[in-house]
Amino acid sequence: MRVFGTVGLPGSGKGEAAAVAREAGVPVVTMGDVIREACRDRGLDPAEHHGEVAQALREEEGEAAIAERSLPLIRDALEESETVLVDGLRSPAEVARFEDAFGDDFVVVNVEAPFETRVERLADRERDASDADREALRAREERERGFGMDAVMDDADVTVDNTGSLDAFRARIRDLLEAEP
């Protein structure tokens, strides 16, 4: 069993890593989807209220709230697969919760790319309002860093630089997913 958790600033390539995993038959649990579902449960538009609801969940249920809500999805996926990718770690509390659940089988993967590269990618993606605006992106990054994301990135087990070609990045992710523990 292996559970990979990805961390990285918006536009770094976490979603692309998840796409590579899916193509390889590896189930993906996206922590952002857990938040988007919580938005909808509260009658809020995820595109407008994602950060607000993420913060509220952490205040209401504790710093590891998103990880806790993700655990049943991960465990279900592990019933069908030996490997699962968890997309979107944000805090040391989330990492600690997953380490408690999966021990040494939990691997943190930091995906890195420079700000300007990420801005270009996000402008193409346009998933939410912050994707098209540099200042909104900086505010979003600061909010996510406020959860302790810098510590998670700094303490990652593996760092993948995503400044080269898309093919090289995808190959590096495939190699990670296929490597023996």
C-alpha positions in Angstrom: 0.0 0.0 0.0 1.1 3.5 -0.8 -0.7 6.8 -0.4 0.9 9.8 -2.1 -0.1 13.3 -1.0 0.6 16.2 -3.2 1.3 19.7 -2.1 2.0 22.8 -4.1 0.9 26.3 -4.8 -2.0 26.9 -7.2 -1.0 26.1 -10.7 2.2 24.2 -9.8 0.9 21.0 -11.4 -0.9 19.0 -8.7 -3.9 18.6 -11.0 -1.7 17.3 -13.8 -0.1 14.8 -11.3 -3.6 13.7 -10.5 -4.4 13.3 -14.2 -1.2 11.1 -14.6 -2.3 9.0 -11.7 -5.8 8.5 -13.1 -4.4 7.5 -16.5 -2.2 4.9 -14.7 -5.3 3.5 -12.9 -4.4 5.0 -9.6 -7.4 6.4 -7.7 -7.3 10.1 -6.8 -8.9 11.8 -3.8 -9.0 15.5 -4.3 -9.1 17.4 -1.0 -10.5 20.5 -2.9 -13.5 18.4 -4.0 -14.2 17.7 -0.3 -14.3 21.5 0.3 -16.4 22.1 -2.9 -18.9 19.5 -1.6 -19.0 21.3 1.8 -19.7 24.5 -0.1 -22.6 23.0 -1.9 -23.9 21.4 1.4 -23.9 25.0 2.8 -25.7 26.4 -0.3 -22.6 28.3 -1.4 -21.0 28.6 -4.8 -17.6 26.8 -4.6 -16.0 29.2 -7.1 -16.7 32.1 -4.8 -16.6 30.6 -1.3 -13.9 27.8 -1.5 -11.4 29.5 0.8 -14.0 30.8 3.2 -15.5 27.3 3.7 -12.1 25.7 4.0 -11.3 28.1 6.8 -14.7 27.5 8.4 -14.2 23.7 8.3 -10.9 24.0 10.0 -12.3 26.3 12.7 -15.4 24.1 13.3 -13.8 20.7 13.1 -10.0 21.2 13.7 -7.0 21.8 11.6 -7.1 18.3 10.1 -10.8 18.6 9.1 -10.3 18.2 5.4 -8.0 15.3 5.9 -10.4 13.7 8.3 -13.3 14.1 5.7 -10.9 12.6 3.0 -10.0 9.5 5.0 -13.1 7.4 4.2 -12.6 8.2 0.5 -9.0 7.1 0.6 -9.8 3.9 2.5 -12.5 3.1 0.0 -10.0 3.6 -2.9 -7.5 1.4 -1.1 -9.9 -1.5 -1.2 -9.6 -1.5 -5.0 -6.0 -0.3 -5.4 -2.6 -0.6 -3.7 -1.8 3.0 -4.5 -3.9 6.2 -4.0 -3.0 9.8 -4.7 -4.4 12.5 -2.4 -4.4 15.8 -4.2 -4.0 19.1 -2.3 -2.4 18.9 1.1 -2.3 22.2 2.9 -1.2 21.9 6.5 1.1 20.0 8.8 -2.0 18.8 10.7 -3.3 17.1 7.5 0.0 15.4 7.0 0.1 14.3 10.6 -3.4 12.8 10.3 -2.5 10.9 7.1 0.8 9.7 8.7 -1.2 8.5 11.7 -3.5 6.6 9.3 -1.0 5.2 6.9 2.4 5.4 8.6 5.5 5.1 6.4 3.2 4.3 3.5 2.2 7.9 3.3 4.5 9.9 1.0 4.4 13.7 0.6 5.2 15.0 -2.9 5.9 18.7 -3.3 5.2 20.1 -6.8 7.0 23.3 -7.5 6.8 25.9 -10.3 7.7 29.7 -10.3 4.9 32.3 -9.9 4.9 33.5 -13.5 4.6 30.0 -14.8 1.8 29.3 -12.5 0.0 32.5 -13.5 0.1 31.4 -17.1 -1.3 28.0 -16.3 -4.0 29.3 -14.1 -5.1 31.9 -16.7 -5.6 29.0 -19.1 -7.4 26.9 -16.5 -9.8 29.6 -15.2 -11.4 27.3 -12.6 -12.2 30.1 -10.2 -12.1 33.9 -9.9 -8.5 34.0 -8.5 -7.2 32.2 -11.6 -7.4 35.3 -13.8 -6.1 37.9 -11.4 -2.5 38.2 -10.1 -3.5 40.0 -6.9 -6.3 37.5 -6.2 -3.7 34.7 -6.8 -1.3 36.2 -4.3 -4.1 36.5 -1.8 -5.1 32.9 -2.4 -1.5 31.8 -1.9 -1.2 33.7 1.3 -4.4 32.2 2.6 -3.1 28.7 1.7 0.3 29.4 3.2 -1.5 30.5 6.4 -2.7 26.9 6.8 1.0 25.9 7.1 1.6 24.9 3.5 5.2 26.2 3.5 6.1 23.7 6.2 4.5 20.9 4.3 6.4 21.8 1.1 9.7 22.2 3.0 9.2 18.8 4.8 8.1 16.9 1.7 9.5 13.4 1.1 10.0 14.2 -2.6 10.1 17.5 -4.5 9.2 17.5 -8.2 10.3 20.6 -10.2 7.7 21.4 -12.8 9.5 23.9 -15.0 10.5 21.6 -17.8 8.3 20.0 -20.4 5.0 18.5 -19.7 6.2 15.2 -20.9 9.1 15.2 -18.5 6.9 16.2 -15.6 4.4 13.4 -16.4 7.2 10.9 -16.7 8.5 11.9 -13.3 5.1 11.4 -11.7 4.6 8.0 -13.4 8.1 7.0 -12.1 7.1 8.0 -8.6 3.8 6.1 -8.7 5.4 3.0 -10.1 8.5 2.9 -7.8 8.8 0.1 -5.3 8.3 1.3 -1.7 
